[in-house]
């Protein structure tokens, strides 16, 4: 009897707790599908369980109340204006983790964040903000490489850790952003036009200015001073074409370097679950932007490389036409002179 109980306990340890999802929109369905693929039982809460036909295969559908009885973690995948059904479920939400994944249509749309409003609406629940920076398409397709960071914030550390464990099980990289006061920043993040672009653009600008002055000194000023040779025409094509590949290669190296540094830090610490230093976190978060800027500089290098032979070709045609015209003019003048002499 004791052996069977131990075996049953072992099976329960490996079995994941059920996750409840309120909302059957694109994000709710994609999240449910991803949870099912990761081994979590998924229960959808719906006002009309009989009419919910768009849920992923393998998930269950119950009323909101019945779904809450079977899960400790609830993902709320509905818009803020649809929170009106939650106060009636406040008793069932007591002590439950309520994960708010909502975003707004514009920045600072409300005085407080959706997560803070939710914590005031159902104070019995433990509200955690997270998963709002992951798209439904990324969850459904599994293409999480470019969008693997999940920002999480909340006032209860234990609840945050449970939500972060779910994120890791889904193949995501959770980042703790502190208390629920940070929820407003997280909700504004997806609405930013160019998030995480400031640092890559600053680095690219500094490198461009440095290589510009260096190349001008070497290729333009030095020949003028030493040989009295005016090669200022190089400023238009040749000088930029020397800047672009150098900056592109340096930016590309900066894309891969933080991963190497992070690997050495993990080996030194002996674990991969401790947070990296803030400077390395910021560096790793902007790797995609660094790579895109490097690609833009590489494209400009290709374009200018194509322009250089074209410019020489045009210059050759222009000089050739000038020479032919000079020859023709000289020939005409020579004939006139001969006629004059023999005349």
PAFI-732234 format. One line per field, with one value per residue: y, x, z of N, C-alpha, C, CB in turn. Coordinates in steps of 0.1 Angstrom, whole numbers. Glycine has a CB too. Example, Ala and Ser with C-alpha at 12.3 -4.5 7.8 and 13.67 -1.06 7.14 Angstrom:
! PAFI-732234
n.yy [-57, -22] $
n.xx [132, 128] $
n.zz [78, 71] $
ca.yy [-45, -11] $
ca.xx [123, 137] $
ca.zz [78, 71] $
c.yy [-33, 0] $
c.xx [132, 129] $
c.zz [78, 79] $
cb.yy [-45, -6] $
cb.xx [113, 141] $
cb.zz [90, 57] $
This chain:
! PAFI-732234
n.yy [-12, 12, 15, 19, 43, 59, 57, 69, 95, 102, 103, 124, 145, 148, 155, 184, 213, 224, 250, 279, 298, 328, 339, 336, 346, 354, 355, 341, 315, 308, 309, 288, 266, 265, 260, 235, 220, 221, 205, 212, 209, 225, 247, 264, 292, 303, 323, 311, 279, 259, 270, 275, 268, 272, 265, 251, 217, 192, 208, 219, 232, 252, 268, 301, 300, 272, 267, 281, 267, 246, 254, 271, 292, 317, 330, 360, 369, 391, 422, 454, 467, 446, 435, 433, 410, 399, 408, 394, 369, 371, 357, 331, 338, 343, 343, 332, 332, 358, 364, 391, 398, 419, 446, 481, 504, 528, 547, 554, 553, 551, 564, 547, 516, 486, 463, 473, 484, 461, 448, 464, 460, 433, 426, 403, 385, 376, 396, 395, 409, 401, 385, 401, 412, 393, 380, 366, 352, 344, 326, 306, 297, 290, 304, 318, 329, 355, 369, 363, 372, 377, 400, 404, 414, 422, 422, 401, 379, 351, 343, 356, 341, 316, 322, 329, 305, 290, 305, 298, 271, 272, 278, 304, 335, 347, 379, 396, 425, 439, 455, 458, 484, 488, 479, 497, 507, 483, 479, 500, 494, 476, 494, 513, 528, 523, 504, 498, 508, 530, 527, 510, 528, 550, 538, 531, 556, 569, 552, 557, 584, 584, 568, 582, 607, 596, 583, 605, 620, 602, 596, 619, 644, 639, 632, 657, 674, 662, 657, 676, 671, 672, 654, 656, 647, 622, 622, 619, 592, 572, 575, 572, 545, 532, 535, 522, 492, 487, 497, 480, 454, 456, 462, 438, 420, 428, 418, 391, 389, 395, 371, 352, 363, 360, 332, 326, 338, 323, 298, 304, 310, 286, 281, 287, 302, 325, 361, 381, 408, 442, 458, 439, 427, 447, 450, 425, 425, 443, 431, 423, 447, 458, 440, 445, 472, 467, 452, 472, 489, 472, 468, 495, 495, 476, 489, 513, 501, 492, 516, 527, 514, 521, 548, 552, 541, 559, 581, 574, 571, 598, 611, 597, 605, 633, 632, 621, 641, 661, 651, 651, 678, 688, 674, 686, 713, 709, 701, 724, 742, 730, 733, 761, 766, 753, 766] $
n.xx [8, 19, 39, 24, 12, 35, 43, 21, 23, 47, 39, 21, 38, 51, 30, 15, 0, -34, -41, -60, -79, -93, -111, -113, -102, -78, -53, -59, -65, -42, -23, -34, -30, -2, 3, -8, 8, 31, 26, 7, -25, -54, -79, -107, -126, -158, -187, -207, -204, -213, -213, -187, -166, -142, -119, -86, -78, -81, -84, -104, -138, -155, -179, -172, -171, -169, -145, -126, -125, -109, -83, -53, -39, -48, -52, -60, -73, -87, -102, -99, -124, -141, -140, -161, -174, -159, -161, -182, -172, -154, -151, -144, -120, -103, -71, -62, -40, -40, -33, -27, -28, -33, -33, -34, -50, -37, -9, -7, -35, -53, -57, -45, -27, -39, -35, -32, -58, -73, -64, -76, -103, -108, -97, -92, -78, -45, -28, -8, 12, 19, 32, 22, 38, 43, 33, 3, 7, 34, 33, 16, 29, 53, 76, 97, 122, 129, 113, 113, 114, 98, 82, 76, 57, 47, 32, 35, 60, 62, 41, 47, 70, 59, 44, 65, 78, 60, 63, 90, 86, 73, 92, 101, 117, 117, 115, 120, 103, 98, 76, 39, 36, 51, 36, 23, 43, 50, 27, 27, 49, 46, 34, 53, 70, 97, 110, 138, 157, 174, 200, 214, 213, 228, 253, 259, 260, 281, 303, 302, 308, 333, 348, 345, 359, 384, 389, 388, 409, 431, 427, 421, 430, 457, 470, 467, 483, 508, 514, 503, 479, 447, 421, 395, 371, 366, 351, 324, 318, 339, 349, 325, 321, 341, 335, 310, 313, 331, 317, 295, 305, 315, 292, 279, 295, 290, 264, 267, 286, 275, 261, 282, 296, 275, 273, 298, 295, 274, 286, 306, 290, 277, 250, 220, 199, 201, 198, 212, 237, 225, 235, 242, 218, 204, 220, 217, 190, 188, 199, 187, 180, 206, 216, 199, 205, 232, 228, 216, 237, 254, 240, 241, 268, 270, 255, 270, 293, 285, 280, 305, 321, 303, 304, 331, 328, 310, 326, 347, 334, 327, 352, 363, 345, 352, 378, 376, 361, 379, 399, 385, 380, 407, 415, 399, 408, 434, 431, 420, 441, 460, 447, 448, 475, 483, 466] $
n.zz [0, 8, -12, -35, -29, -29, -55, -67, -57, -70, -97, -96, -90, -115, -130, -144, -130, -137, -160, -161, -185, -192, -218, -253, -276, -302, -288, -265, -274, -287, -266, -251, -267, -268, -241, -239, -256, -240, -220, -200, -185, -198, -191, -201, -193, -197, -206, -220, -222, -240, -265, -272, -295, -307, -294, -286, -295, -270, -248, -220, -215, -194, -172, -159, -131, -125, -138, -123, -100, -105, -109, -101, -112, -133, -165, -177, -206, -218, -228, -210, -208, -205, -180, -163, -153, -133, -106, -95, -91, -71, -46, -54, -65, -45, -33, -56, -85, -107, -139, -158, -191, -208, -232, -241, -265, -270, -257, -222, -218, -197, -163, -144, -146, -164, -149, -122, -120, -121, -98, -79, -85, -80, -52, -38, -53, -65, -83, -112, -137, -170, -200, -219, -239, -258, -288, -303, -326, -324, -302, -312, -336, -327, -331, -314, -311, -317, -300, -273, -247, -217, -198, -164, -136, -103, -69, -52, -46, -46, -62, -86, -92, -98, -121, -138, -139, -154, -178, -185, -189, -213, -230, -230, -219, -189, -173, -144, -135, -112, -88, -90, -98, -120, -141, -158, -174, -187, -202, -219, -234, -258, -275, -283, -309, -318, -299, -278, -295, -291, -279, -299, -321, -311, -307, -334, -346, -332, -340, -367, -370, -359, -377, -400, -396, -392, -417, -434, -426, -432, -460, -474, -462, -455, -481, -493, -477, -477, -505, -518, -532, -544, -534, -528, -540, -532, -509, -515, -524, -521, -494, -477, -484, -473, -446, -441, -443, -421, -398, -400, -396, -370, -355, -361, -347, -321, -318, -313, -293, -266, -260, -258, -235, -216, -215, -204, -179, -168, -167, -148, -126, -122, -127, -146, -139, -125, -125, -151, -150, -151, -172, -190, -195, -208, -230, -243, -248, -269, -291, -315, -327, -331, -350, -371, -378, -385, -408, -424, -428, -442, -465, -476, -481, -501, -521, -526, -534, -558, -571, -575, -597, -617, -617, -625, -651, -663, -661, -678, -703, -706, -707, -729, -750, -750, -758, -784, -795, -794, -810, -834, -838, -840, -863, -882, -881, -889, -916, -927, -924, -941, -966, -967, -969, -993, -1009] $
ca.yy [0, 24, 16, 24, 57, 67, 58, 79, 108, 105, 107, 137, 155, 151, 161, 198, 218, 229, 264, 284, 309, 335, 346, 326, 353, 349, 353, 330, 302, 305, 305, 275, 256, 264, 253, 221, 214, 221, 195, 217, 208, 238, 248, 277, 297, 310, 325, 301, 268, 251, 277, 277, 258, 276, 262, 240, 203, 188, 217, 218, 244, 252, 282, 308, 295, 258, 267, 287, 257, 236, 259, 282, 302, 321, 340, 369, 373, 399, 436, 460, 470, 434, 430, 435, 397, 394, 410, 383, 357, 375, 347, 320, 343, 345, 336, 327, 341, 363, 370, 401, 399, 429, 459, 492, 509, 539, 549, 561, 555, 553, 569, 536, 504, 476, 454, 480, 485, 447, 445, 471, 454, 420, 426, 390, 378, 381, 401, 395, 414, 394, 379, 411, 415, 381, 380, 354, 344, 338, 315, 296, 291, 285, 312, 326, 333, 370, 375, 353, 379, 380, 409, 400, 423, 419, 425, 389, 373, 337, 342, 360, 330, 306, 327, 328, 290, 287, 310, 290, 258, 274, 282, 319, 340, 357, 390, 403, 440, 445, 455, 461, 497, 487, 474, 508, 507, 471, 480, 510, 489, 472, 505, 521, 527, 517, 500, 493, 513, 541, 523, 506, 540, 558, 531, 532, 570, 572, 545, 563, 597, 581, 563, 593, 616, 588, 581, 618, 623, 593, 595, 632, 655, 635, 634, 671, 680, 656, 657, 687, 664, 674, 642, 658, 641, 609, 624, 615, 578, 563, 576, 564, 531, 526, 535, 512, 478, 487, 498, 468, 443, 459, 459, 423, 413, 432, 410, 378, 390, 393, 357, 346, 368, 354, 318, 325, 341, 311, 287, 308, 309, 273, 280, 296, 308, 338, 372, 388, 422, 451, 463, 428, 425, 457, 447, 413, 429, 451, 424, 423, 460, 459, 432, 452, 483, 462, 448, 484, 494, 463, 472, 507, 492, 470, 500, 522, 494, 491, 529, 531, 511, 528, 562, 551, 539, 572, 591, 569, 575, 612, 614, 592, 614, 645, 629, 619, 654, 669, 646, 655, 692, 689, 670, 696, 724, 705, 701, 738, 748, 725, 740, 775, 766, 749, 775] $
ca.xx [0, 28, 46, 15, 11, 47, 42, 11, 29, 57, 31, 15, 49, 54, 18, 14, -13, -42, -41, -73, -78, -106, -109, -111, -97, -66, -42, -63, -64, -27, -17, -39, -24, 11, 3, -11, 20, 41, 22, -3, -39, -59, -94, -112, -138, -167, -201, -215, -195, -218, -211, -173, -162, -129, -108, -77, -82, -75, -87, -118, -145, -165, -183, -162, -170, -163, -131, -118, -124, -100, -70, -48, -34, -58, -48, -71, -70, -99, -99, -103, -138, -149, -138, -173, -179, -150, -165, -192, -164, -144, -149, -136, -107, -95, -58, -57, -31, -47, -23, -32, -20, -40, -27, -43, -49, -28, -1, -13, -49, -61, -48, -37, -25, -49, -32, -36, -72, -77, -62, -86, -116, -109, -86, -90, -69, -31, -26, 5, 12, 29, 29, 16, 47, 44, 22, -4, 13, 46, 29, 10, 38, 65, 88, 99, 135, 130, 103, 113, 114, 85, 83, 66, 57, 36, 36, 38, 72, 60, 32, 55, 79, 51, 41, 78, 81, 52, 70, 101, 81, 68, 104, 103, 127, 110, 124, 112, 104, 95, 62, 28, 37, 58, 27, 20, 55, 49, 16, 31, 60, 42, 29, 64, 73, 110, 116, 152, 165, 182, 214, 220, 215, 238, 265, 262, 263, 295, 312, 302, 315, 348, 354, 344, 370, 396, 391, 390, 423, 440, 425, 419, 438, 471, 475, 468, 494, 521, 516, 495, 470, 433, 412, 382, 360, 364, 341, 311, 316, 349, 350, 314, 321, 350, 329, 299, 316, 337, 306, 286, 312, 316, 278, 276, 302, 282, 252, 271, 294, 269, 258, 294, 298, 265, 277, 309, 289, 266, 296, 313, 281, 272, 236, 215, 186, 203, 197, 224, 238, 216, 241, 242, 204, 200, 227, 211, 176, 188, 207, 180, 181, 219, 217, 192, 214, 244, 223, 214, 250, 259, 232, 247, 281, 267, 250, 281, 303, 280, 281, 319, 325, 294, 310, 343, 324, 305, 337, 355, 327, 328, 366, 364, 338, 359, 390, 371, 357, 392, 406, 378, 383, 421, 416, 393, 417, 446, 427, 418, 455, 466, 441, 453, 489, 483, 458] $
ca.zz [0, 9, -24, -45, -26, -33, -70, -71, -55, -81, -109, -93, -91, -129, -137, -143, -126, -147, -162, -166, -194, -195, -231, -264, -287, -308, -278, -255, -281, -290, -253, -247, -276, -264, -228, -241, -261, -230, -209, -190, -188, -200, -189, -205, -186, -207, -202, -227, -226, -251, -277, -274, -304, -313, -285, -291, -292, -258, -237, -215, -214, -183, -168, -151, -117, -125, -142, -112, -89, -109, -113, -92, -121, -143, -175, -181, -219, -223, -227, -198, -207, -203, -167, -154, -148, -123, -91, -90, -89, -61, -36, -60, -69, -33, -32, -69, -92, -119, -148, -167, -204, -217, -236, -245, -279, -270, -245, -211, -221, -184, -152, -138, -155, -163, -138, -110, -119, -118, -83, -71, -88, -73, -43, -32, -62, -65, -97, -118, -150, -178, -213, -229, -250, -267, -298, -305, -337, -319, -294, -320, -345, -320, -335, -302, -309, -318, -291, -262, -234, -210, -186, -153, -124, -93, -56, -45, -52, -48, -73, -98, -95, -104, -135, -145, -142, -166, -190, -188, -195, -227, -239, -229, -209, -180, -167, -133, -135, -99, -83, -99, -103, -133, -151, -168, -183, -195, -211, -229, -242, -271, -283, -287, -323, -320, -286, -277, -306, -288, -277, -312, -330, -306, -310, -348, -349, -327, -348, -380, -369, -356, -389, -410, -394, -394, -431, -440, -423, -439, -474, -480, -456, -456, -494, -496, -469, -481, -519, -524, -541, -540, -537, -520, -546, -525, -498, -520, -526, -515, -479, -471, -487, -463, -433, -440, -439, -408, -388, -401, -390, -355, -350, -361, -336, -309, -317, -308, -281, -253, -258, -253, -222, -208, -213, -194, -166, -164, -163, -136, -115, -121, -129, -156, -134, -118, -134, -155, -146, -158, -185, -200, -199, -218, -243, -249, -253, -282, -301, -328, -333, -335, -362, -382, -382, -392, -421, -432, -432, -452, -477, -481, -486, -514, -530, -529, -542, -572, -577, -578, -611, -626, -618, -634, -664, -668, -663, -690, -715, -708, -712, -743, -759, -750, -766, -797, -800, -796, -822, -846, -840, -844, -877, -891, -881, -897, -930, -931, -925, -953, -977, -967, -973, -1007, -1017] $
c.yy [13, 26, 23, 39, 65, 68, 69, 93, 112, 109, 121, 148, 158, 157, 176, 202, 224, 244, 268, 297, 315, 343, 336, 334, 347, 346, 341, 317, 299, 302, 292, 264, 254, 257, 238, 213, 213, 211, 200, 213, 222, 238, 263, 280, 306, 312, 315, 289, 260, 257, 280, 266, 261, 273, 251, 226, 198, 196, 215, 231, 243, 267, 288, 302, 281, 258, 272, 276, 246, 241, 270, 294, 305, 332, 347, 375, 381, 414, 442, 463, 458, 427, 429, 422, 393, 397, 400, 370, 360, 364, 335, 325, 345, 336, 330, 337, 345, 370, 379, 402, 410, 440, 469, 496, 520, 540, 557, 564, 557, 558, 559, 525, 495, 467, 460, 481, 471, 444, 452, 465, 441, 419, 413, 382, 384, 384, 401, 400, 406, 389, 389, 415, 404, 381, 366, 345, 337, 326, 303, 289, 286, 293, 322, 332, 348, 377, 367, 359, 381, 388, 406, 410, 420, 421, 413, 381, 358, 335, 346, 348, 319, 309, 326, 314, 286, 292, 302, 276, 260, 278, 297, 322, 350, 367, 397, 418, 447, 444, 458, 475, 498, 483, 484, 508, 495, 472, 490, 504, 484, 483, 515, 518, 519, 514, 495, 497, 524, 538, 519, 518, 549, 551, 533, 546, 573, 565, 552, 576, 594, 577, 573, 602, 608, 587, 594, 622, 615, 595, 609, 643, 651, 636, 649, 678, 675, 658, 668, 682, 666, 662, 643, 651, 627, 610, 619, 600, 570, 563, 569, 549, 524, 526, 524, 498, 477, 487, 485, 456, 444, 456, 445, 416, 416, 424, 397, 378, 389, 379, 349, 350, 361, 339, 317, 328, 330, 300, 291, 307, 295, 271, 290, 303, 321, 349, 377, 402, 431, 455, 452, 425, 435, 454, 435, 416, 436, 444, 424, 436, 463, 452, 439, 464, 478, 458, 461, 490, 485, 465, 484, 504, 485, 480, 509, 514, 492, 505, 532, 527, 518, 542, 562, 549, 551, 581, 587, 573, 590, 617, 609, 601, 628, 643, 628, 633, 663, 664, 651, 670, 695, 685, 680, 709, 721, 706, 716, 745, 743, 732, 755, 775, 763, 758, 787] $
c.xx [9, 35, 37, 13, 23, 47, 32, 16, 39, 50, 26, 26, 52, 42, 17, 0, -21, -41, -54, -71, -92, -103, -105, -108, -84, -55, -46, -62, -50, -20, -21, -32, -9, 12, 1, 1, 31, 37, 12, -17, -45, -74, -98, -125, -146, -181, -210, -206, -200, -215, -196, -167, -148, -117, -99, -82, -74, -78, -102, -124, -155, -170, -172, -160, -164, -149, -122, -116, -113, -85, -66, -42, -44, -52, -60, -68, -83, -95, -105, -118, -147, -146, -150, -178, -171, -155, -174, -184, -153, -141, -141, -122, -98, -83, -54, -48, -38, -37, -30, -23, -25, -30, -38, -41, -40, -21, -9, -28, -58, -51, -39, -36, -37, -48, -36, -51, -78, -75, -72, -100, -118, -97, -83, -79, -55, -28, -11, 4, 23, 23, 23, 25, 50, 31, 16, 2, 26, 43, 24, 20, 51, 78, 90, 113, 137, 121, 102, 113, 100, 87, 72, 68, 45, 41, 39, 48, 69, 51, 39, 64, 71, 47, 54, 82, 72, 58, 82, 97, 77, 80, 107, 113, 121, 120, 115, 114, 100, 80, 52, 29, 44, 49, 24, 31, 54, 38, 19, 42, 57, 38, 40, 68, 86, 116, 130, 161, 175, 197, 220, 223, 226, 252, 269, 266, 277, 305, 313, 310, 330, 354, 354, 357, 383, 399, 394, 405, 433, 439, 424, 429, 453, 477, 477, 480, 507, 524, 509, 485, 455, 425, 399, 370, 357, 354, 327, 309, 326, 350, 338, 315, 332, 344, 319, 303, 323, 326, 298, 292, 313, 302, 274, 283, 295, 269, 256, 279, 287, 265, 270, 297, 288, 268, 288, 304, 282, 276, 303, 303, 276, 257, 231, 202, 188, 203, 211, 225, 229, 222, 241, 228, 200, 207, 221, 197, 177, 197, 200, 181, 196, 222, 210, 200, 226, 240, 221, 227, 256, 252, 238, 260, 280, 263, 261, 291, 298, 281, 295, 323, 315, 299, 322, 339, 318, 317, 345, 348, 328, 342, 368, 357, 346, 372, 387, 367, 369, 399, 399, 380, 397, 422, 410, 402, 429, 443, 426, 432, 462, 460, 446, 467, 490, 475, 466] $
c.zz [0, -5, -35, -42, -30, -48, -74, -68, -65, -93, -107, -94, -106, -136, -134, -138, -137, -148, -167, -174, -195, -208, -242, -277, -293, -298, -269, -262, -283, -277, -249, -255, -271, -250, -230, -246, -251, -218, -199, -194, -188, -199, -192, -197, -195, -201, -208, -231, -238, -264, -281, -282, -310, -304, -290, -287, -280, -246, -233, -215, -203, -181, -160, -137, -116, -128, -131, -101, -92, -112, -103, -100, -132, -152, -179, -195, -225, -221, -214, -197, -205, -190, -158, -148, -136, -109, -86, -87, -78, -51, -41, -64, -57, -33, -45, -76, -105, -127, -158, -179, -213, -220, -240, -260, -280, -257, -235, -213, -208, -174, -146, -149, -154, -152, -124, -109, -116, -104, -74, -73, -81, -63, -37, -40, -61, -80, -101, -133, -158, -191, -223, -240, -259, -276, -299, -316, -333, -311, -302, -330, -339, -323, -324, -301, -309, -307, -279, -248, -229, -198, -176, -142, -115, -79, -47, -52, -55, -61, -86, -102, -102, -119, -143, -148, -153, -179, -194, -194, -209, -236, -239, -219, -201, -174, -156, -133, -123, -95, -94, -104, -116, -144, -161, -178, -193, -205, -222, -239, -256, -281, -287, -301, -325, -306, -287, -288, -303, -287, -291, -321, -325, -309, -325, -352, -344, -336, -362, -380, -367, -369, -400, -408, -396, -409, -438, -438, -431, -454, -481, -475, -458, -470, -498, -489, -475, -496, -526, -535, -536, -544, -529, -527, -539, -514, -502, -520, -518, -500, -473, -473, -479, -449, -431, -436, -425, -397, -388, -394, -375, -349, -350, -350, -322, -307, -310, -295, -268, -250, -252, -238, -212, -205, -203, -180, -160, -159, -150, -124, -112, -122, -140, -152, -126, -129, -138, -150, -156, -172, -195, -204, -210, -232, -250, -255, -266, -293, -315, -335, -338, -349, -374, -387, -389, -406, -430, -437, -443, -465, -484, -487, -500, -525, -535, -537, -556, -579, -582, -593, -621, -628, -627, -648, -671, -671, -675, -703, -717, -713, -726, -753, -761, -759, -781, -803, -803, -808, -835, -849, -845, -859, -886, -892, -890, -912, -935, -932, -938, -965, -978, -973, -988, -1015, -1021] $
cb.yy [0, 22, 3, 17, 59, 59, 45, 77, 108, 93, 97, 138, 149, 138, 153, 205, 228, 224, 268, 287, 305, 345, 357, 317, 368, 359, 366, 333, 303, 317, 316, 274, 261, 278, 260, 219, 223, 235, 190, 232, 199, 243, 245, 278, 305, 301, 339, 307, 259, 249, 290, 278, 257, 290, 258, 243, 194, 187, 232, 211, 248, 246, 281, 323, 295, 249, 276, 299, 249, 229, 265, 276, 299, 326, 333, 380, 362, 395, 444, 473, 477, 424, 438, 441, 387, 401, 424, 380, 353, 388, 342, 315, 355, 343, 325, 324, 334, 372, 358, 415, 385, 435, 456, 504, 512, 552, 554, 575, 543, 539, 576, 531, 497, 468, 450, 494, 490, 437, 448, 486, 452, 408, 436, 382, 378, 370, 414, 381, 429, 382, 367, 423, 419, 368, 384, 356, 354, 348, 319, 301, 302, 271, 319, 318, 328, 375, 377, 344, 392, 366, 424, 385, 438, 405, 433, 380, 374, 331, 351, 372, 325, 304, 341, 335, 282, 293, 325, 287, 253, 286, 277, 326, 345, 350, 400, 397, 445, 460, 465, 457, 506, 478, 469, 521, 507, 459, 484, 522, 478, 461, 513, 519, 540, 526, 490, 478, 518, 547, 512, 496, 547, 559, 516, 528, 580, 567, 531, 567, 605, 570, 550, 601, 621, 574, 575, 629, 621, 579, 588, 637, 657, 620, 627, 678, 677, 642, 644, 698, 649, 687, 629, 673, 639, 604, 638, 621, 574, 567, 591, 569, 529, 534, 549, 512, 472, 498, 511, 465, 441, 473, 467, 417, 418, 447, 407, 370, 404, 402, 351, 350, 383, 355, 312, 335, 354, 306, 285, 323, 318, 267, 284, 288, 298, 338, 383, 387, 427, 464, 467, 415, 427, 471, 443, 401, 437, 465, 410, 420, 471, 454, 419, 456, 491, 450, 441, 494, 495, 448, 473, 517, 482, 459, 508, 528, 480, 487, 540, 524, 496, 528, 567, 540, 528, 578, 590, 554, 571, 619, 608, 578, 617, 649, 616, 609, 661, 667, 631, 653, 700, 681, 657, 701, 728, 691, 694, 746, 744, 710, 740, 781, 755, 735, 779] $
cb.xx [-9, 38, 51, 2, 8, 60, 39, -2, 36, 65, 20, 9, 62, 58, 6, 18, -11, -56, -29, -82, -72, -109, -99, -123, -95, -60, -40, -77, -72, -21, -21, -54, -24, 18, -7, -23, 25, 44, 34, -1, -47, -55, -98, -115, -134, -168, -205, -223, -193, -233, -218, -166, -172, -129, -114, -63, -79, -61, -85, -118, -152, -159, -196, -164, -184, -171, -129, -125, -137, -105, -70, -37, -20, -71, -40, -74, -66, -112, -105, -95, -142, -146, -127, -184, -179, -137, -171, -202, -157, -147, -163, -144, -108, -104, -60, -70, -17, -59, -15, -34, -21, -52, -17, -41, -63, -35, 12, -6, -55, -66, -57, -44, -12, -50, -18, -29, -78, -70, -48, -86, -117, -109, -88, -103, -74, -21, -33, 12, 15, 35, 19, 11, 61, 45, 27, -19, 16, 55, 19, -1, 42, 68, 85, 95, 144, 126, 90, 125, 122, 77, 83, 68, 57, 31, 25, 24, 84, 53, 19, 64, 86, 38, 36, 89, 77, 37, 74, 110, 70, 58, 102, 89, 140, 102, 129, 117, 96, 99, 61, 15, 46, 70, 14, 18, 68, 47, 3, 36, 67, 32, 19, 76, 73, 120, 107, 152, 156, 177, 214, 212, 202, 237, 264, 249, 253, 296, 308, 287, 310, 349, 347, 331, 370, 395, 378, 381, 426, 437, 413, 405, 435, 472, 467, 455, 492, 522, 512, 504, 473, 428, 420, 380, 363, 377, 341, 308, 317, 363, 350, 301, 324, 364, 322, 291, 326, 347, 298, 283, 326, 321, 268, 280, 317, 280, 247, 278, 302, 256, 253, 306, 296, 251, 281, 320, 280, 257, 306, 317, 269, 277, 228, 212, 179, 217, 188, 225, 253, 213, 255, 248, 195, 204, 242, 210, 169, 194, 210, 165, 178, 229, 211, 178, 218, 249, 210, 206, 260, 257, 217, 248, 289, 256, 239, 287, 304, 265, 277, 329, 324, 280, 313, 352, 313, 295, 346, 357, 312, 325, 376, 359, 324, 364, 397, 360, 347, 401, 406, 363, 381, 430, 408, 379, 421, 451, 414, 410, 463, 464, 425, 452, 497, 479, 446] $
cb.zz [12, 20, -29, -44, -11, -28, -76, -63, -41, -83, -112, -80, -85, -136, -133, -156, -114, -146, -171, -153, -207, -183, -230, -266, -284, -318, -270, -251, -295, -296, -243, -249, -291, -263, -219, -250, -273, -225, -203, -189, -177, -214, -174, -221, -173, -220, -206, -239, -214, -249, -278, -260, -316, -316, -271, -286, -304, -260, -241, -201, -227, -170, -159, -151, -111, -134, -154, -106, -87, -121, -127, -83, -127, -136, -186, -171, -228, -215, -239, -196, -220, -214, -160, -162, -159, -125, -90, -101, -102, -55, -31, -72, -77, -21, -22, -78, -95, -114, -155, -161, -211, -210, -249, -236, -283, -274, -248, -209, -228, -180, -142, -125, -152, -176, -138, -109, -133, -127, -80, -76, -103, -83, -31, -31, -76, -60, -100, -117, -151, -170, -211, -221, -243, -259, -312, -308, -349, -312, -284, -328, -355, -323, -349, -290, -321, -331, -298, -263, -234, -207, -190, -149, -128, -94, -49, -44, -43, -36, -72, -95, -83, -96, -135, -137, -129, -164, -187, -176, -186, -227, -252, -226, -217, -169, -177, -119, -147, -99, -71, -93, -93, -133, -144, -161, -176, -186, -203, -223, -235, -271, -275, -277, -330, -328, -279, -276, -317, -275, -267, -319, -331, -290, -307, -356, -342, -312, -350, -385, -357, -346, -394, -408, -379, -387, -437, -435, -408, -435, -478, -477, -442, -451, -505, -492, -454, -477, -525, -531, -543, -547, -533, -519, -561, -519, -494, -533, -541, -521, -475, -476, -502, -463, -431, -453, -449, -406, -391, -415, -396, -352, -358, -375, -335, -309, -331, -318, -281, -252, -270, -262, -221, -214, -227, -198, -167, -174, -174, -137, -117, -108, -115, -169, -126, -111, -128, -171, -147, -150, -182, -193, -186, -213, -239, -239, -243, -279, -297, -326, -323, -325, -360, -378, -369, -385, -420, -423, -420, -447, -475, -470, -477, -513, -524, -517, -535, -572, -567, -568, -613, -620, -604, -629, -664, -658, -651, -689, -713, -694, -703, -744, -754, -736, -761, -798, -790, -783, -822, -844, -827, -835, -878, -885, -867, -893, -932, -920, -912, -954, -975, -953, -965, -1009, -1010] $
